[in-house]
């Protein structure tokens, strides 16, 4: 009996387990020339034998269908996918949102592509009143078994998370009156919050406030820039691919409030840990650690002054200010909001654990600390 059990044990461990976490989470505006990102998804979905279902987020039924046709054409003719098909989960299509008619097709598909656009229709359709429909249940079951790859971009990436989904409330208004969000997303990505178009649309204020306000769900969030993606390595980590980067906002050691006397009763936070990953870098979920790409070298200080900003929510300003600090001899820098009634300030500082690596113009860093507080007219 022991011999038989031993053989069964050896046989069991020799069978490769299905790889879950076959997902690509993109920050929006992914160029069809960004072959690394699309190739990653297509390879996860079976390469040239892939059969990919397309879910589109357009509020108009005709636009949603037309968009799906365009996406399908690109996937077939540019990236060699064997078959694509629109899954018309659209609230204008009668009972399609709750119908199980598409479930048999989902069970045959090897990939699902969720397009950007309007977040709310995606949630309204596949999570009716917060309840998972049979179509979404089929997608999640296949994903969790490792037999279905999922690609989400912009709104399509936002709905993949298990946590509440951020709305498009501005960073400045979020600092004033609190974060805003929809109900929980699809539950495909379970490792933290997701935000998209991150530095392109100045979302550091709204996202930091959201993660802090909802820290009972998770204390970490991932802000993905445009034309950039988190490519999952199973459920253990992700690698960054694309032209910009992914921000990691970690409030696990942060404290609500400010030591500045000017702050009065305004919302504030200190000791937010920020990391910034660019192409080739890897983030590990369990340890919350970063591995920089092997082609990058440690950044050395220069005589260049660290940048500041009078409009921290301007496109790209957050990246410009924070990366400049690692090139300078300074250990701190600041940035303010362009709005002055009240005016908020962002303090950034390096510590002994802060480090940056770069390859060419691409600079990545880990463990920069950030405070946000009201500075004037509070």
VENUR-V892106 format. One record per residue. RES is the residue in one small letter. PHI is phi in degrees with one decimal (* if undefined). PSI is psi in degrees with one decimal (NA if undefined). OMEGA is omega in whole degrees, -180 to 180 (none if undefined). Layout:
[[RES/PHI/PSI/OMEGA] [RES/PHI/PSI/OMEGA]]
This chain:
[[x/*/-43.9/179] [x/-61.1/-37.0/-180] [x/-65.0/-42.1/-180] [x/-65.5/-44.0/179] [x/-62.0/-38.1/179] [x/-63.1/-42.6/178] [x/-63.2/-40.6/179] [x/-62.5/-39.9/180] [x/-64.6/-45.9/180] [x/-62.7/-41.5/180] [x/-63.7/-39.8/-178] [x/-65.6/-44.2/-177] [x/-76.3/-14.2/179] [x/-83.3/-13.3/179] [x/-81.8/121.8/-180] [x/-64.9/133.5/179] [x/-78.4/148.5/177] [x/-61.0/137.1/-179] [x/-89.0/105.5/175] [x/-80.3/175.3/-180] [x/75.9/29.8/176] [x/-86.2/85.9/-174] [x/-146.5/151.1/173] [x/-126.9/122.6/-176] [x/-115.5/106.7/-171] [x/-108.0/149.4/-174] [x/-85.1/6.8/179] [x/100.5/160.2/177] [x/52.6/44.8/178] [x/-80.9/115.7/-179] [x/-62.9/142.0/176] [x/-69.3/-5.2/173] [x/-92.5/-0.6/179] [x/-84.9/77.1/-171] [x/-62.7/-34.1/-178] [x/-57.4/-46.0/-177] [x/-68.6/-49.0/-177] [x/-69.1/-37.6/177] [x/-62.3/-38.4/178] [x/-59.2/-46.4/-180] [x/-65.6/-47.3/-178] [x/-61.8/-40.5/178] [x/-64.1/-40.3/176] [x/-60.2/-34.7/-175] [x/-87.8/2.6/176] [x/112.6/10.2/177] [x/65.0/-136.0/-176] [x/-68.5/-15.4/177] [x/-92.8/7.2/-176] [x/-65.9/146.4/174] [x/-126.0/106.8/-169] [x/-112.8/126.3/173] [x/-89.8/142.3/-176] [x/-117.9/126.1/176] [x/-115.0/124.8/-176] [x/-114.1/153.3/-169] [x/-105.6/7.1/-177] [x/-63.2/141.0/179] [x/-71.3/-27.8/177] [x/-91.1/133.0/-179] [x/-61.8/-43.2/-178] [x/-66.7/-38.9/178] [x/-68.0/-39.6/179] [x/-60.4/-42.8/179] [x/-67.5/-43.1/180] [x/-63.7/-40.9/178] [x/-62.2/-42.4/179] [x/-62.1/-38.7/178] [x/-63.2/-41.2/179] [x/-64.7/-44.3/179] [x/-62.7/-45.2/180] [x/-59.4/-41.1/180] [x/-62.8/-44.2/179] [x/-61.9/-45.3/-178] [x/-64.5/-37.5/-178] [x/-76.8/-50.9/-170] [x/-86.6/-30.3/-180] [x/-93.1/-36.7/-174] [x/-112.9/7.7/168] [x/74.5/18.2/180] [x/-68.3/136.6/-176] [x/-67.2/-44.3/-174] [x/-148.6/136.6/173] [x/-130.4/154.3/180] [x/-154.3/136.1/177] [x/-75.0/129.8/171] [x/-98.6/104.6/-171] [x/-78.1/55.9/174] [x/-75.6/83.3/-175] [x/-137.7/134.7/-174] [x/-64.2/-16.8/177] [x/-85.9/-2.7/-176] [x/-103.0/52.9/176] [x/58.5/-127.5/-177] [x/-95.0/22.8/-176] [x/-60.4/-31.7/-175] [x/-64.3/-36.5/-177] [x/-104.9/-4.0/-177] [x/-71.6/146.6/176] [x/-96.6/8.9/-175] [x/-63.5/-26.2/-177] [x/-93.6/-3.7/-174] [x/-64.3/-35.8/180] [x/-65.5/-34.9/177] [x/-68.9/-42.4/179] [x/-58.6/-36.9/-180] [x/-69.1/-16.7/177] [x/-96.1/-20.6/-176] [x/-73.4/153.3/178] [x/-109.9/-8.2/179] [x/-153.0/152.2/174] [x/-127.5/128.6/178] [x/-110.4/118.6/180] [x/-109.0/115.7/-173] [x/-80.8/165.2/175] [x/-82.0/-178.8/-178] [x/134.4/-121.8/-178] [x/-100.4/122.5/-177] [x/-66.3/-41.5/-171] [x/-59.6/-43.9/178] [x/-59.2/-35.0/178] [x/-64.5/-40.1/178] [x/-74.2/-42.6/-178] [x/-61.7/-33.7/-175] [x/-80.7/-53.9/-173] [x/-93.8/-11.2/172] [x/-128.0/73.1/-175] [x/-64.2/114.8/-179] [x/54.4/36.0/179] [x/82.3/0.5/-177] [x/-102.8/130.9/179] [x/-66.2/125.6/178] [x/-79.9/170.2/-179] [x/-66.1/-33.1/178] [x/-64.6/-45.9/178] [x/-65.9/-38.2/178] [x/-60.5/-38.9/179] [x/-66.3/-41.0/179] [x/-64.2/-46.9/-179] [x/-63.7/-40.4/180] [x/-62.0/-44.3/179] [x/-66.8/-40.2/178] [x/-62.4/-46.4/-177] [x/-67.5/-24.0/177] [x/-82.4/-9.9/-180] [x/86.0/9.3/-176] [x/-101.3/1.8/-179] [x/-138.5/126.0/175] [x/-92.8/143.4/-179] [x/-124.3/130.8/176] [x/-115.9/129.7/175] [x/-132.8/134.7/179] [x/-129.3/135.3/-180] [x/57.3/-118.9/179] [x/-57.4/-35.0/179] [x/-65.2/-29.1/175] [x/-77.7/-40.7/-179] [x/-57.3/-43.7/-175] [x/-73.9/-10.6/-180] [x/-71.8/-21.1/-174] [x/-75.6/156.8/177] [x/-83.0/-24.5/-177] [x/-79.2/172.0/172] [x/-56.1/142.6/-174] [x/-93.0/125.3/-180] [x/-61.8/145.9/169] [x/-89.6/-173.8/-178] [x/-95.8/27.1/177] [x/-60.9/139.3/-175] [x/-68.1/155.8/179] [x/-60.3/-44.5/-177] [x/-63.4/-46.6/180] [x/-65.7/-30.6/176] [x/-66.3/-40.4/177] [x/-63.9/-34.9/-179] [x/-74.1/-45.3/-167] [x/-128.6/6.5/176] [x/103.6/162.6/-177] [x/-76.0/163.8/179] [x/-134.9/141.3/-175] [x/-156.6/160.2/172] [x/-87.9/-171.2/175] [x/-72.2/179.1/-179] [x/-60.7/150.1/179] [x/-79.8/-160.2/-173] [x/-70.7/-23.9/180] [x/86.1/20.4/177] [x/-80.7/-43.3/175] [x/-100.8/122.2/-171] [x/-118.0/12.7/-170] [x/-101.1/6.1/-180] [x/151.4/-171.8/179] [x/-82.9/155.6/176] [x/-126.3/137.0/169] [x/-133.1/153.2/-175] [x/-127.4/170.8/-176] [x/49.1/42.9/-159] [x/-63.5/-70.3/180] [x/-80.1/-21.7/179] [x/-62.4/-30.6/-179] [x/-119.3/20.2/172] [x/58.1/50.9/-172] [x/-98.9/12.4/-178] [x/-64.3/-36.5/-180] [x/-69.1/-49.6/-178] [x/-65.9/-38.0/-177] [x/-73.3/-42.0/178] [x/-61.3/-43.0/178] [x/-63.2/-41.0/179] [x/-61.2/-49.0/-178] [x/-62.4/-39.9/178] [x/-69.1/-45.0/-179] [x/-61.1/-35.1/-174] [x/-111.5/31.8/-175] [x/-65.9/-13.3/175] [x/-66.9/-22.2/175] [x/-81.3/-48.8/-179] [x/-167.7/153.2/-178] [x/-106.5/16.9/-179] [x/-139.1/145.9/178] [x/-140.7/156.3/-176] [x/-123.6/113.8/180] [x/-99.7/112.3/-173] [x/-101.7/127.6/178] [x/-77.6/167.5/178] [x/-66.0/152.3/179] [x/56.4/31.4/-176] [x/-143.1/151.1/-177] [x/-146.1/152.2/167] [x/-92.1/114.3/179] [x/-102.0/111.9/-173] [x/-68.6/136.4/171] [x/-104.9/80.9/-171] [x/63.1/-145.3/178] [x/-102.5/6.6/-174] [x/-92.5/-27.9/-172] [x/-163.9/173.5/169] [x/-138.2/154.5/174] [x/-112.8/141.3/178] [x/-84.3/134.9/172] [x/-132.5/141.5/177] [x/130.2/-174.0/-170] [x/-91.6/-15.4/180] [x/-119.0/-120.8/-176] [x/-159.4/-179.6/177] [x/-125.1/126.4/176] [x/-94.1/139.1/175] [x/-109.9/117.1/-180] [x/-107.6/111.5/-174] [x/-117.4/114.0/-179] [x/-105.0/15.1/-175] [x/-61.7/-30.1/178] [x/-110.5/10.1/-177] [x/-80.2/156.1/179] [x/-123.9/130.4/177] [x/-73.6/140.5/-179] [x/106.0/173.0/-176] [x/-137.8/152.6/176] [x/-90.5/-2.6/-178] [x/-82.8/129.5/-176] [x/-65.3/-23.9/-179] [x/-70.6/-18.1/-170] [x/-68.5/-30.3/-179] [x/51.9/-123.9/-175] [x/-101.2/10.8/180] [x/-74.2/152.8/176] [x/-63.2/140.8/177] [x/-153.4/161.7/179] [x/-150.7/148.0/177] [x/-136.3/156.6/179] [x/66.2/37.8/170] [x/-77.3/129.2/-179] [x/-93.8/126.2/-175] [x/-121.2/134.1/171] [x/-127.6/153.8/-177] [x/-133.1/119.2/-177] [x/-112.6/137.4/176] [x/-120.6/-175.0/-170] [x/-47.0/125.1/177] [x/95.3/-16.9/179] [x/-74.2/153.3/-178] [x/-125.1/138.2/175] [x/-116.1/132.3/-179] [x/-105.3/123.3/-173] [x/-67.3/-45.1/-173] [x/-66.3/-39.6/-178] [x/-97.3/-8.8/-175] [x/52.7/43.1/-178] [x/-114.2/163.3/-176] [x/-121.2/138.2/170] [x/-118.7/116.6/-178] [x/-78.0/150.2/-179] [x/-56.7/145.2/-174] [x/-65.9/-20.1/180] [x/-85.7/2.1/-179] [x/-98.7/147.4/180] [x/-117.3/153.7/-179] [x/-62.3/135.4/-178] [x/-76.4/133.9/178] [x/-104.3/143.9/-179] [x/-66.5/146.3/176] [x/-126.0/-179.8/179] [x/-81.6/0.0/-179] [x/-68.4/137.3/180] [x/-75.4/147.6/175] [x/-67.8/141.7/-180] [x/-79.3/155.2/170] [x/-122.7/177.7/178] [x/-150.9/142.9/173] [x/-100.2/7.7/178] [x/-151.0/76.3/-174] [x/-63.4/-22.0/-179] [x/-92.7/4.8/174] [x/-67.5/152.0/-178] [x/-55.9/123.2/176] [x/81.7/-6.9/-175] [x/-64.0/-41.4/-178] [x/-60.6/-43.3/178] [x/-65.7/-44.8/-178] [x/-60.2/-45.7/-177] [x/-68.9/-48.1/-173] [x/-71.2/-38.8/179] [x/-69.4/-31.5/-179] [x/-64.8/-28.0/-178] [x/-62.6/-37.0/-178] [x/-74.2/-20.5/177] [x/-84.8/-18.3/-175] [x/-93.9/173.4/175] [x/-87.3/-8.0/180] [x/-73.6/157.7/176] [x/-111.9/-6.3/179] [x/-140.1/154.6/170] [x/-154.8/171.9/-174] [x/-135.4/162.8/171] [x/-152.9/146.9/-177] [x/-120.9/164.3/171] [x/-80.5/152.5/177] [x/-73.9/-24.6/176] [x/-76.5/138.8/-173] [x/-118.4/2.0/-179] [x/-130.8/76.8/0] [x/-87.8/171.1/177] [x/-108.2/131.0/178] [x/-104.4/150.8/178] [x/-121.9/144.2/173] [x/-113.0/120.8/174] [x/-101.3/133.4/178] [x/-121.3/138.5/180] [x/-147.6/143.3/173] [x/-87.1/152.6/171] [x/-128.1/-175.0/180] [x/-64.3/-19.8/-180] [x/-93.1/-2.8/-179] [x/-80.7/136.7/-180] [x/-154.7/151.0/179] [x/-133.5/144.9/176] [x/-129.3/152.1/-177] [x/-146.3/153.3/169] [x/-135.0/113.0/-175] [x/62.3/-127.7/-178] [x/-88.9/-2.9/-178] [x/-90.3/111.8/180] [x/-112.2/132.0/176] [x/-118.9/156.2/176] [x/-150.2/164.6/174] [x/-136.3/149.3/172] [x/62.9/50.2/166] [x/-91.3/139.9/-178] [x/-105.6/142.0/-172] [x/-132.5/134.0/170] [x/-115.1/144.4/175] [x/-128.6/129.1/-180] [x/-157.3/162.9/178] [x/-79.4/132.1/-175] [x/-104.4/-43.4/-175] [x/-137.5/151.3/178] [x/54.5/43.4/-175] [x/-80.3/NA/none]]
